[in-house]
Amino acid sequence: MLFDKIAKGVIYFGGIATIISVVAILVFVFWEALPLWFGAEGKEKDKVEVKQILQSRKPLLIGVDEYQEILYVVTDSATIDFINLSTKQLVQSSYIDSTSEGAITSASKSPTKNLIALGTENGKVLFGQVKFSVSFVEENKREVKPEFTLLSSILIDSLKKPLRNLVFRKNSGEDFTIIALTSDNRLIQFSSEKTFSLLSESEEKIYKNDLSKLVEYPISTIELDNFCEKLMVGTVNGWLYYISLKDKGNPQLIQKINPTPSGRSAITALGFIIGDQSVIVGDSDGNVTSWMRVIDEKSDYGWKLVNPHKFESHNAKVTSVASSLRNKSFITGDSEGKIFLEHLTSERTLIELSGKELPVKDIAFSPKGDGAVVLYEDGTIVSFEIKNPHPEITLKTLFGKVWYEGYSKPEFVWQSTGGTDDFEPKFSLIPLIIGTLKGTFYAMLFAVPLALFGALYTSQFSHPKIRNYIKPTVEVMAALPSVVIGFLAGLWLAPLLERILPGVFLMFITVPITITIGASLWKRIPSRIRYKLKPGFELFFIIPLIIFGYYLAQWLGPLFEYYLLGGDYRTWLMNTLNEQYDQRNSIVVGFAMGFAVIPIIFTICEDALSSVPSSLTSASLALGATKWETATRIVLPSASPGIFSAVMIGFGRAVGETM
């Protein structure tokens, strides 16, 4: 009695512990996934009145280091001023001697590398680079030291007209491109490319082109990607020009479109998203859209711009666009001081940042994507702290079609990782769900008939000696790890099936035919010989027939492929069904997962069939029914609950192991 009570207590404790463990796992998974549904957060961190610090110098644009400690301000007095955001003190000021160049009329910064360019009233461009060096003077005390280096000055406009807008990009090495807009609406391209010989001797090629002939209307804004290949030009009456600079010596107008809803609103802000595939377009009515190029066979150049995403309207002139260097997020500001943090892929506005109700002049997104600095028209600078861990997760991105960069239309795609931050994560669960169900379907289609009929044969027809060998052998198969099955399927089975696929499909014809012929021949064997064999030993007659059917199918496979499939089944699939053969396909999954599921279904089915009372089978045989009729009409229906349980348990493993 004591041992019974102890055993009972252990069983109860084990059951309760199992339930608690399962619930704890579910809670843990839920807790880990919960942050995916938290929205972005943003709050004001610091405010700097630069008038008091810079005095008469007027800010043109701003930037910030990755720790959001040091702010740099480019002014119209040709200075780069560095301000500590926390102490609001001027740390350092770098002066560019532009006396001989004339007054500063425009400024530009690069989203990466902190490249700065200043346009002058005499048609010259001064450009340099801001660098931040980080050191630790004491334990846990960081010191950020800013530095500005003037790289060069170049005469862009031979007519020496003031430059009212410009962009400066440096793609790799020493190559760079400057696009300048003069006061008389001329668009000038200046590109420098350096090539190096085997002896490390460099040769610089200069390309200078007047792009005004490609643009018909007055220009309002310009933007260039970081590869110095895609130039976007916006006009005052709403036209957007896509000019290719891939061949620096021969710029080409690829497309001219009107992206504004009204068709007349001026394009006031442009900005490329990280990866330089999508460009954000803001207009004077506050509309914000994204445009990207896709392959178009009808176009003369093979590309065209499409509009995959539209965002919440500002209802005021969009004045600035700043892109994150970590993901597909970007910030837009307007003439009324509204600042929206938005995300490209999810096509939604994450938060609205509240600063001042004044026109936004410039925005700097922190390199880590965890903050932003905004310059207002009156010279006030406000920094924001941003928490935006999972902007790409929405119900639409998980379960709906999304138009991803480079795709010709919205699609369901799962591709969670990439080589760089330029990559656009694709989190659609639909391919995973459909792929799991498809793999499970083929696995069950392969496993259920084999396991069920194998169990029926073993329990009702085979000799006990044979059963004692078959059942343990099949059960041992259940111990084979799914990882090993997947390894063999991917590296051995998949290439093998690709070579013999026509023969594999012919097996479904040749094997039943050979077994049928073998069965008819078995009946023609004299009774005195057949009855000498113990029941169930006909298995050793059937196995060679199955092997013969397999080799017959493989022998006929090449002939079948040559005469009926045009010599290559892959080409036939593409030409007839417009389907490309993938080496690791659902057939491979079905075979591999089928072998993983067969032992479970077979074992439970065999137990269920063997548990049918012998009185039922004896009564059926006594009434004149054959063994086959007894098995199919008495045993199978009686064991159907156990068979259903076996199929469901096998289905559960197939679903869980398909990945």
Secondary structure, DSSP 8 states (H G I E B T S, - for coil): -HHHHHHHHHHHHHHHHHHHHHHHHHHHHHHHHGGGG---EEEEEEEEEHHHHHTT--EEEEEE-TTS-EEEEEETTSEEEEEETTTTEEEEEEE---TTT--EEEEEE-SSTTEEEEEETTSEEEEEEEEEEEEEEETTEEEEEEEEEEEEEEE--TT---EEEEEEEE-STT-EEEEEEETTS-EEEEEEEEEE-TT--EEEEEEEEEGGGG--S-EEEEEE-TTS-EEEEEETTS-EEEEE-SSTTS-EEEEEE--SSSS---EEEEEE-TTSSEEEEEETT--EEEEEEEE-TTSSSSEEEEEEEEE---SS-EEEEEE-SSSSEEEEEETTS-EEEEETTTTEEEEEE---SS-EEEEEE-TTSSEEEEEETTSEEEEEEEE-S-TT--HHHHHS-B--TT-SS-B--EE---SSTTS--EE-SHHHHHHHHHHHHHHHHHHHHHHHHHHHHHHHTS-HHHHHHHHHHHHHHTTS-HHHHHHHIIIIIHHHHHHHHHHHHHHHHHHHHHHHHHHHHHHHS-HHHHTTS-TTTTHHHHHHHHHHHHHHHHHHHHHHHHHHSTT-HHHHIIIII-----SS-HHHHHHHHHHHHHHHHHHHHHHHHHTS-HHHHHHHHHTT--HHHHIIIIIHHHTHHHHHHHHHHHHHHHHHH--
